[in-house]
Structures are given as C-alpha cells and as structure tokens.
Amino acid sequence: VFLFGDEKHAHLVRVAALAVGMVPVSEIGMSYLRALDEAAGYAIVSFGRLLVTMGICVLLLVRYGMGVEAVLWASVAGLAIPAAVPGRAGRRT
C-alpha cells in the first residue's frame, strides 16, 4: 500500500519480490556447473533459461495480455531452470 497508495498493484510487488528472492537460488545451480567446469552444461542451462523466459513471456503477453505481470512471471520461470540444476546433477552421480 505504501508504495503505490492502493492495493491495485500489490500483487506485482509480490511477484517481483519472488523473482528477486529466486536469483540467489538460481545462482547456486549456475555456480555448481562452473565449479564442476561444465562449460557445455552451463551453456545449455543458460540457453534453456533464455528460451523458457522468452517463450513464457511471449505466451503470457500475446495470448493472455498480462502486461508487466507477464514479464515478472516469465522471469520467475526462467530463474527456476538453473535452480533445479544441483538436484538434477546429484541424481546422476
């Protein structure tokens, strides 16, 4: 309320906070790949993150007309990709 003066855009602040909170978690997965010296894995995850973020952003913007909220949710989805890397790599060993 204090940011905009009403509750109309409060959900956008919550989604943005979720995205900001996911950045460190996402960086753990990317750091894990760097620590293992997995250049190909790092590139694949980075490119996958880009594709997921762009795809969801376009879908939510064009199909559902969500505006700024679409960009925020696409960012959250893109950040979830590298966050899943350590768990996935741990199952292979």
C-alpha positions in Angstrom: 0.0 0.0 0.0 2.7 2.5 0.9 4.5 2.0 -2.4 1.6 2.8 -4.7 -1.0 4.2 -2.4 -3.5 1.4 -3.0 -3.8 -2.3 -3.3 -4.2 -2.4 -7.1 -0.6 -3.3 -7.9 0.4 -5.1 -4.7 0.5 -8.4 -6.5 3.1 -7.1 -8.9 5.4 -6.2 -5.9 4.9 -9.7 -4.6 5.8 -11.4 -7.9 8.9 -9.0 -8.2 10.0 -9.9 -4.7 9.7 -13.6 -5.6 11.8 -13.1 -8.6 14.5 -11.2 -6.6 14.4 -13.9 -4.0 15.0 -16.6 -6.6 18.1 -15.0 -8.0 20.5 -16.4 -5.3 18.9 -19.8 -5.5 19.3 -19.7 -9.3 22.9 -18.7 -9.0 23.7 -21.8 -6.8 22.9 -24.0 -9.8 25.0 -21.9 -12.2 27.9 -21.8 -9.7 27.6 -25.6 -9.3 28.1 -26.0 -13.0 31.0 -23.6 -13.0 32.7 -25.4 -10.1 32.4 -28.7 -12.0 34.0 -27.0 -15.0 30.9 -28.0 -17.1 31.1 -25.4 -19.9 28.6 -27.3 -22.1 26.2 -27.8 -19.2 26.4 -24.1 -18.3 25.8 -23.1 -21.9 22.8 -25.5 -22.2 21.2 -24.3 -19.0 21.8 -20.6 -19.9 20.3 -21.1 -23.3 17.4 -23.1 -21.9 16.7 -20.3 -19.4 16.7 -17.8 -22.2 14.3 -19.9 -24.3 11.9 -20.6 -21.3 11.9 -16.9 -20.3 11.2 -15.7 -23.8 8.6 -18.3 -24.6 6.6 -17.8 -21.4 6.9 -14.0 -21.7 5.6 -14.0 -25.3 2.8 -16.5 -24.4 1.6 -14.5 -21.4 1.9 -11.2 -23.2 0.4 -12.1 -26.5 -2.1 -14.8 -25.6 -3.2 -13.6 -22.2 -2.4 -9.9 -22.3 -0.9 -9.8 -18.9 1.4 -6.8 -19.4 4.1 -6.2 -16.8 3.0 -9.2 -14.8 3.9 -11.5 -17.8 7.5 -10.3 -17.7 7.7 -10.9 -14.0 6.3 -14.4 -14.1 8.5 -15.3 -17.1 11.5 -14.1 -15.1 10.4 -16.4 -12.2 10.1 -19.3 -14.6 13.5 -18.7 -16.1 15.1 -18.4 -12.7 13.7 -21.8 -11.8 15.7 -23.6 -14.5 19.2 -23.2 -13.0 17.8 -23.6 -9.5 17.0 -27.2 -10.4 20.5 -28.0 -11.6 22.1 -29.2 -8.3 19.3 -31.6 -7.6 19.3 -33.0 -11.1 23.1 -33.4 -11.2 23.1 -35.0 -7.7 20.8 -37.8 -9.0 23.2 -38.7 -11.8 26.1 -39.5 -9.5 
